[in-house]
């Protein structure tokens, strides 16, 4: 009996002195984060088709449109001006979570470029009419914007679901009390739709500039998560992916359409919280 009592007291003492840490388990926790990003895009062939024209611009260069550090990131009336990231997720077990979110990127065709062109522009557009053989050395100067201005700036919205793994690597750096500070590594894959608001001025026609489901995307990411005082975190991610937009609205005429596909690389910094409900 004395032995049993001693074991009971010892177990109780261990429970008292070594309570289970909040950060030791993730199953059942929700998280949300909000942040900003920078992007890079590969060159893209953009195909335009409509009444009296059908042509492709080859190897078009584009850039993002950074806002920089700004109060707009937390101003509800101006949150769509910066390039932002929103994610809401749930841990199905200690290591894996499912999340939904929006990467609000911005894609702007570089105006100061000369593009190779192939296809036909009819006589309805006399300033630019002609037959441009894809095999020929046909180019068009886009600098003055009279032929084309093209951007997804409100924005290149990648609405997607992610499946991610998270691993605590704190002990590799000698971090003992993870309820004060915890370091995690995360990897994940995702897929979803592109819901851009495309701002295009094409052949002098009136722009469309409304939200439209234009295609799909897939992505993969790796990141570091720095959690403070159990519930608050900073997360950095490097995300790469492929976007295929096969149905882009360009003007008010529904017959005017464009399509393109390209790869992207996104750098993300976000702040968030993690909690049980």
C-alpha positions in Angstrom: 0.0 0.0 0.0 2.9 2.4 0.9 4.4 1.6 -2.5 1.1 2.3 -4.3 0.6 5.6 -2.4 4.2 6.6 -3.2 3.6 5.9 -7.0 0.3 7.9 -6.9 2.0 10.9 -5.2 4.9 10.8 -7.7 2.6 10.7 -10.6 0.6 13.6 -9.2 3.8 15.6 -8.7 4.9 14.9 -12.3 1.5 16.1 -13.5 1.8 19.3 -11.4 5.3 20.1 -12.4 5.1 19.0 -16.1 1.6 20.1 -17.3 0.8 19.4 -20.9 1.6 22.4 -23.0 -1.1 24.1 -25.1 1.3 24.0 -28.1 1.9 20.3 -27.7 -1.2 19.4 -29.7 -3.0 21.0 -32.6 -5.9 18.7 -33.3 -9.2 20.6 -33.2 -7.7 24.1 -33.4 -8.8 26.8 -35.8 -6.4 29.5 -37.2 -6.7 32.6 -39.3 -4.1 34.9 -40.8 -3.9 38.0 -42.8 -0.8 39.4 -44.6 0.9 40.7 -47.7 2.8 39.4 -50.6 5.1 40.0 -53.6 4.9 38.1 -56.8 6.9 37.2 -59.9 5.4 35.8 -63.1 6.9 33.9 -66.0 6.4 35.2 -69.6 3.0 34.4 -71.0 1.4 33.9 -74.5 -1.9 35.8 -74.4 -4.5 34.9 -77.0 -7.2 37.5 -77.9 -10.3 36.7 -79.9 -13.4 38.7 -80.8 -15.3 40.3 -83.7 -12.9 40.8 -86.6 -9.7 39.8 -84.7 -7.9 36.7 -83.6 -4.3 37.0 -82.5 -1.7 36.0 -79.9 1.0 38.1 -78.2 4.0 35.9 -77.4 6.2 35.9 -74.3 4.5 38.9 -72.7 6.3 40.2 -69.6 4.3 41.2 -66.5 5.0 42.4 -62.9 3.2 42.8 -59.7 2.0 46.1 -58.2 3.3 46.4 -54.7 1.8 48.9 -52.3 4.6 48.9 -49.7 4.1 49.3 -46.0 0.7 51.0 -45.6 -2.2 51.4 -43.3 -4.3 50.1 -46.2 -3.6 46.5 -45.1 -5.8 47.1 -42.0 -8.2 49.7 -43.4 -11.5 47.9 -44.3 -12.3 50.4 -47.0 -9.0 50.0 -48.8 -7.9 46.4 -48.2 -8.1 45.5 -51.8 -5.5 48.1 -52.8 -2.4 46.2 -51.4 -1.5 42.6 -52.4 -2.9 40.5 -49.6 -3.4 37.0 -48.3 -6.3 35.7 -46.2 -6.4 32.1 -44.8 -8.9 30.3 -42.4 -8.1 26.7 -41.4 -8.7 23.8 -39.1 -6.4 21.1 -37.8 -7.8 17.7 -38.4 -5.0 16.2 -36.3 -1.8 17.4 -34.7 0.1 17.7 -38.0 -2.4 18.2 -40.8 -4.8 21.1 -41.5 -7.2 22.1 -44.2 -7.7 25.8 -45.1 -9.5 28.0 -47.5 -8.3 31.4 -48.5 -7.7 34.1 -51.1 -4.3 35.2 -52.5 -5.1 38.7 -53.8 -2.2 39.1 -56.3 -1.8 41.8 -58.9 -0.7 41.1 -62.5 0.3 44.1 -64.7 1.5 43.7 -68.3 4.7 45.7 -68.6 3.7 48.5 -70.9 7.2 49.4 -72.1 7.8 46.3 -74.3 7.7 45.2 -77.9 5.9 41.9 -78.3 5.9 39.3 -81.0 2.4 39.0 -82.6 0.8 36.3 -84.7 -2.8 36.3 -86.1 -5.2 38.6 -87.7 -6.6 42.1 -86.9 -9.4 43.0 -89.3 -10.2 46.3 -91.1 -12.6 47.3 -88.2 -9.4 48.4 -86.4 -7.6 50.3 -89.2 -4.7 51.5 -87.0 -3.6 48.0 -86.3 -5.2 45.9 -89.1 -3.1 43.2 -90.8 -2.2 39.6 -91.1 0.6 38.7 -88.8 2.2 35.4 -89.6 3.4 33.6 -86.4 6.4 32.3 -88.2 7.4 35.8 -89.3 9.2 38.6 -87.5 6.1 40.5 -86.7 6.2 42.8 -83.6 4.1 45.4 -82.1 5.1 48.2 -79.8 2.8 48.3 -76.7 4.4 51.3 -75.1 1.7 54.0 -75.9 -1.2 51.7 -74.8 -3.3 52.3 -77.9 -3.2 48.7 -78.9 -3.4 47.1 -75.5 -3.3 47.8 -71.7 -3.8 44.6 -69.8 -3.8 43.9 -66.0 -5.5 41.9 -63.3 -5.2 44.4 -60.5 -8.3 44.1 -58.4 -7.0 41.5 -58.7 -5.5 38.2 -59.7 -7.6 36.5 -57.1 -6.6 32.9 -56.4 -9.5 31.5 -54.3 -8.4 28.1 -53.2 -8.2 25.3 -50.7 -4.9 24.1 -49.1 -3.9 20.9 -47.4 -0.8 21.4 -45.2 1.5 19.6 -42.8 3.0 21.4 -39.7 5.9 20.1 -37.6 7.3 21.6 -34.5 11.1 22.0 -34.9 11.7 24.0 -31.7 13.8 21.4 -30.0 16.4 21.6 -32.9 17.1 25.2 -31.7 17.0 24.4 -27.9 13.6 26.0 -27.3 12.0 24.3 -24.3 8.9 26.3 -23.4 6.9 26.2 -26.6 4.0 28.0 -24.9 6.2 31.1 -24.9 7.8 30.6 -28.3 7.4 27.8 -30.8 9.0 27.4 -34.2 7.2 25.2 -36.8 7.9 24.3 -40.4 5.0 23.9 -42.8 4.5 22.5 -46.3 1.3 22.2 -48.4 -0.4 21.9 -51.7 -3.5 23.7 -53.0 -5.9 24.3 -55.8 -8.8 26.5 -56.8 -10.3 29.0 -59.1 -9.1 32.4 -60.5 -11.6 35.2 -59.9 -10.0 38.3 -61.3 -11.2 41.8 -62.0 -9.4 42.3 -65.3 -8.7 45.9 -66.4 -8.1 45.7 -70.2 -8.1 48.3 -72.9 -8.0 46.5 -76.2 -8.0 48.1 -79.7 -9.7 51.2 -78.3 -12.8 49.3 -77.1 -14.5 50.0 -73.8 -13.1 48.0 -70.9 -15.0 45.4 -68.9 -13.3 45.5 -65.5 -15.7 43.3 -63.5 -15.1 40.2 -61.5 -15.3 37.0 -63.5 -14.3 33.3 -63.0 -11.6 33.0 -65.5 -9.8 29.7 -64.9 -8.0 27.6 -62.3 -4.7 27.3 -60.4 -2.6 24.8 -58.5 0.1 25.6 -56.0 2.7 24.3 -53.5 4.3 26.0 -50.6 6.8 25.8 -47.8 7.0 28.1 -44.8 8.1 28.9 -41.3 5.7 29.6 -38.5 6.8 31.6 -35.4 4.2 31.2 -32.6 4.2 33.5 -29.5 2.4 33.0 -26.2 0.3 30.0 -27.5 -2.1 32.0 -29.7 -0.3 34.5 -31.9 2.0 33.8 -34.9 4.0 35.3 -37.7 4.2 33.1 -40.8 6.4 33.4 -43.8 5.8 31.4 -46.9 7.3 30.7 -50.3 4.6 29.6 -52.7 4.9 28.6 -56.4 2.2 27.6 -58.8 0.6 27.4 -62.2 -2.4 29.5 -63.4 -4.5 28.7 -66.4 -7.0 31.4 -67.3 -8.9 30.2 -70.4 -11.9 32.6 -70.2 -10.9 36.2 -69.5 -13.4 39.0 -70.1 -11.7 42.0 -71.8 -14.5 44.4 -73.0 -18.2 44.9 -72.5 -18.8 42.8 -75.6 -19.2 39.2 -74.4 -17.7 38.0 -77.6 -14.3 39.6 -76.7 -12.2 37.1 -74.7 -8.6 36.3 -73.9 -6.7 33.4 -72.5 -3.3 32.8 -71.0 -1.3 30.5 -68.7 1.8 31.2 -66.6 3.7 30.2 -63.5 4.0 32.4 -60.4 6.3 32.7 -57.3 4.8 34.3 -54.3 6.6 35.6 -51.1 4.2 36.0 -48.2 4.4 37.5 -44.7 1.3 37.1 -42.5 0.1 37.6 -38.9 -2.5 35.4 -37.3 -4.0 33.6 -34.4 -4.6 30.0 -33.4 -7.2 28.9 -30.9 -9.6 26.2 -29.7 -13.4 26.8 -29.9 
